[in-house]
Amino acid sequence: MRKLVFRGVLAKGFDKPQAVANLAKLLKLDEAQVEAKLFPAKAVTLKRVSTEADANKWQRAFAQAGAVLDIVPDEPGMVEAKGDPATAAQPESKSPSDSPSGGTTAYPEAPAQASPQTDASSPQPEPSKVRQKSRKGFYIGLGFAANLVIGGIIIALWFTRPLWQIGELSAGDQALGTAMVTEDSFAIARVDVRRVNALEGLSGDRVDLNSLPVGDGLLDSLARAGLNVRADVDMLWLAGYVADDKPGSVLLASGRFDAERLQAWLAERYEVEQSLSDGAVFRMVDAASCEKGELIRAFVSENLVVVGDVERVALVLERIAQNTPVSERVKHWFAVSESQLVSAAIFAPENIGHSVSGLAGMMLGGMGEAASAADGVYLGVESVVLPPGVEFQLLLESVNRDFLDQAKTSFDERLADMRATAEANYPETLKFYDRLSVRRTEGGLQAAVRFDKNLRTEVSQWVNSMFSGSISAGGSGPAEVAEEIDDNPPVYAQTSMHSLKLNDSSAAQSDPFFYFSTSAGPFQLGVQSLEVNAEQQVMINLESRGYDLPNLPSRGAAATMVLTDIVDTQGNSLLLVVECGTDTNREAVDIGQAISYSNYVDGESVSGMRVNAKATYVLRPYASASDVDQLRGYIEYPLTLDVETINLQQPLAGQTIERDGFSLRFTQAGPNAISYQYQGEPGKLLHVAALNSAGQPLESGGAMWGGAFFGQGQTANVDIKGEVASVNVILAKQVQHERYEFVVDSIIPEPDSDTDYSFAREPIEWSQKSWQNIYTGNAPEVTYGWNKPIAENDIGPMRLAVYEASSSQHFGTRFTGELFLEFNLPITSLLSSGQFVVESLVTGSGENIDTEISSALSFALDGGMWMNGVYQKDEDSSWVKARVDWRDRELKPDALQELVGYVMLSLPVSTEQQSMPFQLGDGWRGSDLELTLSKLEAGAAYLSYAGDLSSVVAIEGLKDGESVTDAAEFHSMFGESSIKLPLKAMPDELLLTLVTESNQQRFPFRLSMPAE
């Protein structure tokens, strides 16, 4: 490809009026058009041509008219050819039909001339007069139409000046770009901000700069400081580099800057370590973790801003001052990108993944590795005159022909797949695929695609079409699925505020798993539990529920809950003061999504739908639960008063719904699935129901929800139990927003006084003989249910069943199992009767690793029941068992081959009793055990522990000297262990039964683990 560029240069012997007149004749335009179009700009790209012959024809024609037309290479390996009027040959033809057509202006060809048929006896007029007479009406009409077209072109050209006034890099711009690229640079990008700003008027809505990934509220804060990025910045440069195996980047902006305001803004927003006369050295602070980043240098002057690593900024400034000569690779990039609005050069593709973190970095890293054989990758955006728009360009260069051939083949195959998917999902984007050209040249691979005036919309559509195959269900799932009708589908209908059951708590009262103390409109709220964290700060767990609300969205929030404050009796705030990061205490919490419930009221089952929200609020240090007087806040509830139901028939792919800024598009899916993407106003989409051929709603199976690429809304892939014939899309048509204030003044979740937690059981007598029977017994024969062990081992009188023994680089080491003993009641009366200890492990590679892992053992009865105070055992499960469950996230061997350790059984000989206060966060400390009351919920208290739990036999809660608790239980969940104490009432104190003398015996083991 060759670009034909006119730079306003005249051939020798011609003046401007003469050249303008000649060009007007050549191009079939009037002189005003030629003057307006070709001469104000520094450079105008007339068009691209594919052959050298066409380019030469244009160049000769311009030379004859008195203008110098340059032929600019548009692919690697080509050399620019500039017109020389002194030696230019005459045009091959003066006919307009010989002039190359297309490009920026459509130049009309002369109409074909047919000889008129005449009577031989009639006088024969001259041929020219015959043609003039017979075609007079035609030319009048043609002239009128041409004037309209020309007028339209002039108007279009005026309003699209940013497109055809193509910029060139000045010597100053080139010096800045040269200074940015050093030997360790792997990529550089440039944005001509002036021209991009001018193009915004042509691309639909104005771009929201705050939506760009440049930091939360960054540009808003600049605006508040009186700094306008759009007006102040002319050119932006960003270079990526790898120094000492560490990636980095440096940003440079040229323009007109208020240096004093910029420095004040830096001091306000960041943690400035050193203020300088020409900028500052500062650190960024992570908003979530409050961790400080590396030192950053900002150089600020009236026409230049440079930001990056301290040493890198100094290097860039030094290279600018020394006017560093341009390197060959940068010179080549300048030649390729000079006329582009946005341009990027990747000199080392394999390093591109270093510049971005997370999933995007992984994707870029994979793409970079695939393109590592390339000598350079160049991307750019260039303007197009008619129709007004831009062209996205890609140039991949390499001396490796096999790589280029393979890249071309892979590109073509992938493009064919994307086009086929787009044909179903985004048929309106096929024009972009038709415009996309991919060419294999001598030294590279070129690709280009053009977008018209509605740039943002078109690019968004095209990007979505490219990735729609990744987010759609395609042909996934079984070909045939047994049909299941949804017997209880959600109901959507017109409603009113009067239908709400305001302050009706009947459903909440019948919910056995919800403790509430107040109402807010149709919602009930209550503190479910209190906890203390590692910093000994009180955490309040608040929950809100709403029952049987109308027109609930099947996914997403039905409402939001916001806490405004937690106060003491004097009205003083007790909430944790957040000095850095997000104040999560005051963040809105979603109340959703809708799930079904079933409760019993007066012996009858009552079912419906409910929504709920759970939130944890942290008090400031040294504030106790008893200091809290009230929790204050509100619930925002958007009640849908009216709905719209839209029915769409198969095939669904490509069908769209547009309503008031909301859009939904269905994509390809199998016969038993639906797939769609949506964006717009939250809460607009209530439900998508899949229907069979009879119009009945089908049950849904598994579903996958997520965010679309590049922030383009949400995606949904849902398996359906039956063949989908159509869908009903239910949208909120009319919404009324309500706010319900709430005050929770009861934060201690009281136990249900009607529940009897006490059980009359015969006391279990301890004796030395009973302990001896445990030590000398035989391991029982165990039968297992559905959960079969992966290994079994006998350890003294115990049978060990191993259910999981795994290691992973992400989750560490996990072990779960159960120890079984012959049926023996005395050991079950103990809170803990020993420990499972792992002293070392052998990895898959044979390495021996010393460990300090222990898990408390609490044996419990398995099978049978208590009856009249006596336990009736099940002869088929005549044993007691203890669960072994531990996890070490830091221990990450390649595999587990052996575990070496012992089981310690510790049985009490004598005991004593001590008391501890029943106050959240308080505790008791002994010589080898520490207890802390760490959590309180309705009906139970939890104590965390550190040390040997077998040193405590029992824990009992007392109120006015009377027991108000059931027996304490060993509690383990997800590898975390604690003591659970069931409550009938809130105790005044806890009574601890402690071991003063014990009988201990150790049973060693060496366990061989099965291969993972």
C-alpha positions, 0 to 999 in steps of 0.5 A: 500500500502507498499513501498519496500525501500533498504537503502544499508544495508547488512545482517549479514555475507554478504559482499558487493561483495557477496550481489551484486552477489546474488542480480544480480542473484535474479533480473536477472541483471548483477552486474554492474547494481545492483551496479549502481542502488542500492548502491550509493543512501541513499535510493531507493524505488524499488516499491509499493505492495498492500499486506503484503504477497507480501512485505514479499516475497520480504523481504525474497528474499533480506534477502537470498541474503544478503541485508536488505529490509525495508517495509515502510507504505504507508497509515495511521495506518501502522507500518514500518517493517524492515528486520531482516536477522537473523530471515528471512524465506527462500523465498517461491520459488527460481523461478523468477516467484515467485519474485514480478514483476513490479515497477522500473525494469521489472524482466523476468519470466522463459518461460513456458517449453513444452515437445517435442514430439519424435518418440518412436523408436528414441534414447531419449536424456536427457530432458535438452539437448532436451530443450537446442537444441530446444530452442537454437535460441530462447535463443540467440534472447532473450539474445540479446533483453535482452542485449538491454533492460538492456542497455536501462535501464542503460542509463535511470537510469543514466539520471534519477538519480534525480528520483531514488536517493530518498532523506531523511530529515536530522536531520538538515532539520527536526529541521528546519521543527519542528521550523516552526510549532507551536500550531497556525500553520494550514499548512506547505509546503516543497520544496526540491529545489535541486531535483526539479532543477535536475528534470527540465531536465526531465520535458520539458522546464525549468520553468520560475521562474518569472512566479511564484506568488512571486512578479513582477520581484522578481527573476530577481532582485535577479539575478541582485544582483548576487543571484541565487535561483536555485543554492543557495537554498537547501530547502524551507519551508513555514508555515501558521498560525492564531494568534489573528484571523489574518492569517500570514505566515513565509518563511524559506530557507536553503542553501548557501547565500551571506548575505551581497548581500542579505541585499543590495538587501533588501535595494534596493527593499523595504522600510527598517525601520531598518538595522540589523547585521543579516538582516533588518526590512522592509515594502512592498509597494503596486505598485498600491496604494503605501500603506505601508504593515505591518513590515516584518523581514528578518533574513539572515545568510550564510546558513539560511534565515527566512522572516515573521512577526517580532515576528514570525521570532524571535520565529522560530529562538528561536525554532531552537536555542533551538532544539525544540522537534518534535511534534507528528503531525510534526513527522507524516508528516515527516514519510509520506513525507520523500521521497517526492520532494514537500510536504504539510501538512494541519493540520486545513483545515478550515483555508486554505482560510486565506492564499490566497486572492481573488477568489482563497482564496474563492475557498480554503476556501470552500474546507477547510470548506468541509474538516474540519472534517479531522484530516490532509490533506497531499499532495506531489510529489514523484519521480518514476523510470521507466518510469521516472516521478513523482507521485502526492499523496494525503492523507486525514486522519480522525477518522470520518468514515462517513466523509471518506465514504462521501468524497470517494463517492463525489470524485468518482462522481466528478472524473467520471464527469471529466473523461466523460468531458475529454473524449470529450475535452481532450482524450489524458488525459484519461491515467492520469485518468486510472493511478489515484487510489483512495483508502479508507483505515482504517484511511483515503483516499488515491489518487495518479496519475503518470506523465511521463517525459514530466511533465509540459505538462502532468500536464498542460493537466490534469489540463485543462481537469479537469476544461474544464467542467467549461469553456465549454458551455456544453448543455447551451442555448435553444435546438432550435434557429432560424437560422440567417445568418451573412450578413456582416461577417468579410473578411480575405484575403491576402493584402499588405501595399499598401492597407492601406489608409495612412493619409486618414481622410475622414472617420474621418471627417464624424464621428460626434462623433469624433474630430481629429486633426492629423493622424498617418499612417492609424489612426486619433487622437484627444483630445476629452476633458479636465478635472480637477480632485479632486487634480486640476490636468489637465487630457487630454482625447486622442482618436485614431481611425482607419477606415476600416483596413484589417484583423482586429481581431474580438476580442483583440487589432488591434494596441497599442497606446503609449504616450512618453511625453507631453511638453510645448513650451520649450520642458519640460515635463508636465507629472505627475511624478510617485514616486510610483506605475505604470506610467499609463501615459506611458502604452500601450493602446490597439486600439480595438476591431473592431465595425461597424460604419455608417455615412452620407457623402453627404446625403448617408450612409457610413458603415464599421468597425473601431477600437478605443482607449481612454486614459487619461493623467494626468499633473503634479500639477500646469500645466494648459491646456494652458501650453501644446504645444504637445502630442508625441507618437507612434502607433504600428500596426501589419498588417496581410498580409496573413491568414490561414483558417482552417475548422473543422467539428463537433464534435468539442470537443477535436479538436486542432490546433497547430501553431508556439507556438499557440494552440487552443482547442475546448471543449464541447458545445451545438448545438447552441454554440461553446466553445474553449480555446486558448493560445500563441502569441497575435494576432495570432487568428483573428476570429472563424466563426460558419457555418451551414450545407450549409457553411454559417456564422451564427450570434453570440449571447451572449458571455463570455470571460475570462482567463483560470485557472492557466494562461492557456490562454483564454477561449471563450463561444459563443452562435450561432444563429443556429445549428453549423455544422462546424467552420472556424478558421482564423489565422494570417500567415504573419504579418508586424509590423509598427510604426507610430509616432504622434504629437498632437499640438491642445489640445483644442477641438474647437466647430464646427463653422458651427453648430448653437446652438442658438434658437429664443424663446420668452422670458418667463416672471416671475411674482409673480402670475406665482409662486403662480400658481405653488404652488397651482396647483394640481398634474397632472395625468401622463401616462407612457411609457415602464418605469413603476414606482414601486410606486407613491406619491403626494407631494404638487402640484407634482406627484412623480414616483419612479423607483428604491429604492434599497440598497446593501452591495456592491453598497450602496443605490440608488434612481431614480424617476421623479417629475411632475408638471402641464404644466408651462413655467416659471419654465422650464426657470430656471437652477434649481428650488429647491431640493429633500431632504432626512432627514432620512430613515427607514430600513427594520428592523425598524431602523431610520437613519439620512441622508443629501442627496439632489438632485437638481431639474431642470424641463424641458418640456416633449412632444411638440416642439418649433416652431417659438419661441413658444413652442407647447405643446403635450396635451397628456403629459401636464406637466413638469418634473424633474429627481431625481437621487442620490446614497450613496455608504456608506449608506448600510441599510438592506432594504429601508422601508421609506424615510422622507424629503421634496421638496423645490421649490425655485423661483426667485423674483430678480436677479443680474449678475456676471462674471467668467473667462472661464479657465479650473479649475477656478471657482466662489464662493458665499455664498451658491454655488460654481462653477468650470469649470471642463470639456471641450469638442468639443461643450460643457463645464461642470461646477461642483457645490457644494451647492444650485444650485437654487441660480443661474438662468442661465449661458451664455458664452460670446466672445467679448461681444456676446453670443456664447452658448445655455441655460445651462442645468442641467446634471445628469449621474450615480448619478453625477450631473453637468451643461452642457453649449453648445458651438458655440465658445470658450467664453472669460468669463461666465455670471452668473445670480444669485438670490438675493431674492427668494420665497421658499416653502417646501413640506414634504413627507414620502414615503413608499417603496415597498418591494425589 
